């Protein structure tokens, strides 16, 4: 069965104490990063020569893992993103909940990067907001409350920017990470009153600089219940060193 099923936890999330009781790895991928191509054109503008660069040693991989929240309660602040350890970088995370499925957590990033140098007084890791995700088949509010309408789905995504310095041949010699941003989206159905929402802990604290950038609106289909969508933006700050 070595070539069947999701087996590799690239980010070591299931090794965090108690996490294997909450999460189940359901999908995993590891793909070598494609190289770029440079062409030399002759007098007829035909390709006379080509070279490839960007991952000549074949050491950089694009990886992702999807985990199902199968039981218990997950605190998102228990998951570290950024440079988890040397050569292991989690640059993106997405949480999705729906009224038809268990919550899913997808983490994406890179393996084989150069060791990152952190700014003075800081690390290359970013703590997520302490939002709870319950291991049950339910659409769940993620950093907001619902005062009218019914929630049918939600998602929370976080992304970091990975910077790369190349040498004269286009091969990477240094990496860095910065710029943490997050977004929450929500989908509603109108039962009686128009859907309404508000920011909730912990996104109400100044640390996250959160705002509802699109309040629930209205979509009124033919012979269908009215629906709405909304979104929240927030900032993810770099952790201070001990």
Secondary structure as UniProt FT lines:
FT   TURN            2..3
FT   TURN            10..11
FT   HELIX           13..15
FT   TURN            17..18
FT   HELIX           19..21
FT   STRAND          23..32
FT   STRAND          36..41
FT   TURN            43..44
FT   STRAND          47..53
FT   TURN            56..57
FT   STRAND          61..69
FT   STRAND          73..75
FT   HELIX           76..78
FT   STRAND          80..85
FT   TURN            86..87
FT   STRAND          88..98
FT   TURN            99..100
FT   STRAND          101..111
FT   TURN            120..121
FT   STRAND          122..127
FT   STRAND          132..134
FT   STRAND          144..148
FT   STRAND          150..166
FT   TURN            168..169
FT   STRAND          172..189
FT   STRAND          196..199
FT   TURN            201..204
FT   HELIX           206..208
FT   STRAND          211..214
FT   TURN            222..223
FT   STRAND          227..236
FT   STRAND          238..240
//
